[in-house]
C-alpha cells in the first residue's frame, strides 16, 4: 500500500547517470499538504532504489531538502549539525551547497562536511557570520583593497556571473596565504549572497593575466585556493578564461593544474595575445562584460564595492585609503 501511494504521488523519471528526478503533484491530497509530504515520500523512494536524492527547487522541495541535509549532518556528526543549526543564516548557508550541487542532497551533505573540515584546518579564512565567513576587519580590508578578485555585477551569455581575477595584484610575502584566501572567500561569498542567479547558474572567472610575473606566484596560495574553490567553497565554476597570459604562464600552469580536477581543467580556455584576441573573447562574453583593458566597455569601481561591504559590516574605512592607484 505504501509503495502504491508513492507511485500515485510522483512520476519517477530516469535521467542521466542513474539520477532519479521527480514530478510531484498528487491530485487527491489537499493543496496545502501536497508539496512537503510528497517530496519527502518520493525522496524515500529514491533512497530505497539507491539513486541520488535530487529534489526540485520549489518552495516545498527547498524546505524538504533543507530538512534532509540538516538531519543527515546531525546523523553524520552531532557537533556539525549543531554548528550549522546555530548559524543565524543557516538556511541561506545550506542553500548555497544545495544549489552548487543541483539539489543533490547527498552531494550537498558531503560538500558541507568538506567545508567545515577545511574551516577547522584554516580558521583564519572562516569566521562565524555572513554565510559562515568572517566580517571585514583591518587585516582583511588590507587585502581586499588589492582587488585580486573583483565582482563587477555583469554576466556572460549563459547568465553566469562574471568574476574578474587579477593575479598581478598578488603580493607574496606581504600577506599570509590564509589571509589572501579569506579575502577571496569573502569576495565570492558576498557575490553569491547578493545574487541568487549566480548560486543557481554559477560563475565564469576571467583571469586578466597580462602583466603577471613570477614574483606574483605564491605556491602556498595556489595550493589553498585552487582546491578550496573546486571542492570546498559552494561555487559552481562554469568556465575559466585566461586572457593574454605572459610567457611565465608555461612555467606556473603545470603547477596550478595539479590542484584542479579534470572536470574543471576541461573548462579552462586560454586566449593568448593575438590579432584575433577580442573577437575570440566576444564568443564567450558580451563587450559590456569585458574589462576596458581587454578591449571591452566594462569599467568597474572595485573600491566602491569594498566600501559598500565595509559599511554593511560596520567597518570604518580609513579616510586616507588609496583607491585604484594602488593597482599597477
Secondary structure, DSSP 8 states (H G I E B T S, - for coil): -HHHHHHHHEEEEE-GGG-EEEEE--TTS-HHHHHHHHHHHHHHHHHHTT--BB---SHHHHHHHHHHHHHHHHHH-HHHHHHHHTSTTHHHHHHHHHHHTTTBHHHHHHHHHHHHHHHHH-GGG--SBTTTB----HHHHHHHTT-SEEEEEEE-TTS-EEEEE-GGG--BTTB-HHHHHHHHHHHHHHHHHT-HHHHHH-EEEEEE-TT--GGG--HHHHHHHHHHHHHTS---EEEEEEES--TTHHHHHHHHHHTS-HHHHTTEEEE-SSTTHHHHHHTTS-GGGSBGGGTSSB---HHHHHHHHHHHHT----TT---GGG--
